[in-house]
Amino acid sequence: MTRSLRRDLYAAGAAVLLVTAAVLTGRHIQDTRHTLFVHWPPVLAEWDPHVGPGTPAALVVAAATVVYGPPLAARLPWRGVLAAAWATCTAWIGSLALVDGWQRGLADRLTTRNEYLRVIDRFGDIPATLRDFTHHIVSGTPDPWPAHVAGHPPGATVTFVLFDRIGLHGGGWAGTWCVVVGATGCVAVLVAVRALADESLARRAAPFLVLAPAAVWQGASADAYFAAVAAWAVALLALALTRRSLACAAGSGLLFGLTCYLSYGLTLFALIGAAVLVLGRDGLRRRPALLLPLVAGLAVVPVVFALAGFDWWTAYHLLITRYYQGVGGKRPYGYWVWANLACTVLITGLATAAGLRRSATVLLTRRGGTTPDGAAARTRLAVLVAAALVALLVADLSGMSKAETERIWLPFALWLLPACAFLSHPRAWLTAQAVLALLINHLLLTGW
């Protein structure tokens, strides 16, 4: 066993210990103080060993990706890699969701008490509802919004309202949208890694982006949709800088603006965007006009919502009040500030823990080894991963992310997974990723 592999295993072992500590400590706190408000800390879930109609498909997708994923990612034409990644990721997310059956796993996810589809009838007049939106965020106001609606800008809810308007009613259509669009997030990350680092690293990362344990929570989760929008914003920015494309710059700005109106917390993607600007500064220096369509695109969604009467800043401050009125004000920061990171281990897997160790080594040594990928490309990938990690840590320290991070941190998790491109023995690590996802999905009945 090489020294590097031994250190990878140490990193994975430390991740296991972190999760174990979060489970044992969380169970003690919940049993004695009842302040965590999750039944299987650190995740919102119930212990419920089960199999379902999606189990055979999930096993087949996992086995096929472990065996054929690395060689196919290395040999297929680039567009074939992207198409295969999207199709396989869709199958992986969908099959895991269907372990709980069609209704519980997909159709009902977005129709429960706190979810977006519960308020579609209140958006009969969209502009009027947007003007009145902030009057129903704080608990105690007339007809307060359900938790998820109050906890996000209205862009998320309006998306599903528009689906209903065109005749795609109910949770089945909304859930399918989240699965299919959410799966494109892995494609966006691959596009960005290729543009900013190199194609070889992107190809090596592809199977890990496809077979991520995060898929357990991407099934019919609106946060999977948010993650994809944010990922494409970053990918288009990378393409704009490396190809000096005005159209990509405008598209990136538009999606960054939409991202901020899907989730308040995703404003932290500005940190990842800043890293991309640094990595692509040569393109910006050669064509500074790229800033014009980027800024213009960025203004579109905020201007539309402002003209419709929605005040983002007012809503955000009211959300803070609502957050501390609910369980967010009772959950102990001292537990969640580190247990959230245990949730991150569960959504990104042990391979990512080892990959992050290697990323840190690349940054600290500034060499990256003598592999064909080249030291510069490895360093650029490590910088991109580090930016995502910093954004996640800021969210953690903010105190506005006490629990539920297995869902709300999905957008950041996608950008940690490319660190797995640094790993040797990819099939062994992919097996660990698949086993973790299958165990979680079959032993726990997740709440998201």
PyMOL commands that set and color helices and strands:
alter all, ss='L'
color gray80, all
select helices_A, chain A and resi 3-32+55-75+78-100+102-107+116-123+126-136+147-150+155-165+170-196+199-210+215-218+222-243+246-260+264-279+281-286+288-308+312-325+327-329+333-365+375-397+405-408+410-413+417-422+426-443
alter helices_A, ss='H'
color red, helices_A
select strands_A, chain A and resi 45-47+444-446
alter strands_A, ss='S'
color yellow, strands_A
deselect
rebuild
show_as cartoon
